[in-house]
Amino acid sequence: MADHEKLDPIDFRANAEIGFFGGFDSGFSLQVESLSAYSAEFEEVRSRRLPDDEERIVSRLSFTGLDAMRAVQRSYMSALPFDLTFGDSSEVVAEKLGAGPFRKGKSSTLPEYSAERFEHSHAVGDMVVIAKYDADLRLMAVYLMQADRAMLKAKRRKASFPKHKIAPGSIDKVEALRDKIPTPRWRESMARGDGLFNEADIAAAETALNVFVDTVKAATSQRDAQAIWAAVKDIVLAINEINDRSGMIETLERDELGVLIDAVVRASGFILPDDEDVTAQWREW
């Protein structure tokens, strides 16, 4: 950053507030957060320069190539992180990063100027690398972010799987929670005229939740903590898909599902901190 734009501290802060250096078309930008906003999402900062909450913390670096949004846009001219090159295919990017994407999605576009774009998120060490692609899945931008608190917790959790006291005798405790599946209440609300719900998506959610309970029971019998955590991911992703169609998971439904999933995991003997949301890593509802 020092080589890219030599700024005195006052100019640096002014530019940080708008997030661009060297003009809007330099191919490089950064995003900053207030200390309080940064701390709410990420773990504690490694160093401080100011003694108060006026400090700004860099939360994202952006390196962009040619983009049809602005005719004068030019590519970032220096070397990209991880030896990436604009125009790399998604397969080459994954190979250079040493990790496949944990999330794929379409990036926001404006039809009047931009073709379809795609974004793949990769976990690399304690960072998230977001690769933005054109319609042919050729690299056109790279974003670097610190992994948030939920991702770091998940990483540490994987290392702790052998420590969980999964006991086959807990199967009955897991099964007892099947009665807490909230879909009967959803059907009652639908019968009273609540337009939030429809039978097809309630049935899909009910099936997914029963599969979740069955999977955790089987994993409990095998004392397999990793399989229990995989079951959490599967049920959260299944509810994501259902909610994408119907939008029926609102605050009450989210609380019902969160309480149930948490209780099933704990019933198996899986150890969780009291304040942890087990669905946070994947949940979109």
TAGIZI-V848785 format. One line per field, one symbol per residue. phi: phi as a letter, one per 40 degrees, with the letter a starting at -180 (. if undefined). burial: 1 if it has 9 or more other C-alpha atoms within 8 Angstrom, else 0. A space follows every 10 residues. Layout:
phi: ???
burial: ???
This chain:
phi: .cccacbcdc cdccccccgb bggcbcgbab bbbcdccccc bbcdccabbb cbcccbbcba bbbbccaccb ccdbcccccc cggcbdgdcc ccdccccgac ccabacccbb dcbbccbbbb bbcbgbbbbb bbbcccfbcb abbbbcccdc cccccccdcc dcccccbdcc dccccccccc dccdcccccc cchcccbacc cccccccccc cdcccccccc ccfbcccccc ccdccccccd cccccbgccb dccccccccc cccccccchc cbcccccccc cbcbb
burial: 0000000000 0100110011 1100111111 1111100110 0100000000 0000101111 1111101000 0011110000 0001010111 0011111010 1001001000 0001011111 1111001111 1111101111 1111111110 1101000000 1001011101 1011101100 1110011011 0000001100 1111110111 0111111011 1011101100 1111111111 0110011010 0011011101 1111111111 0000000110 00100
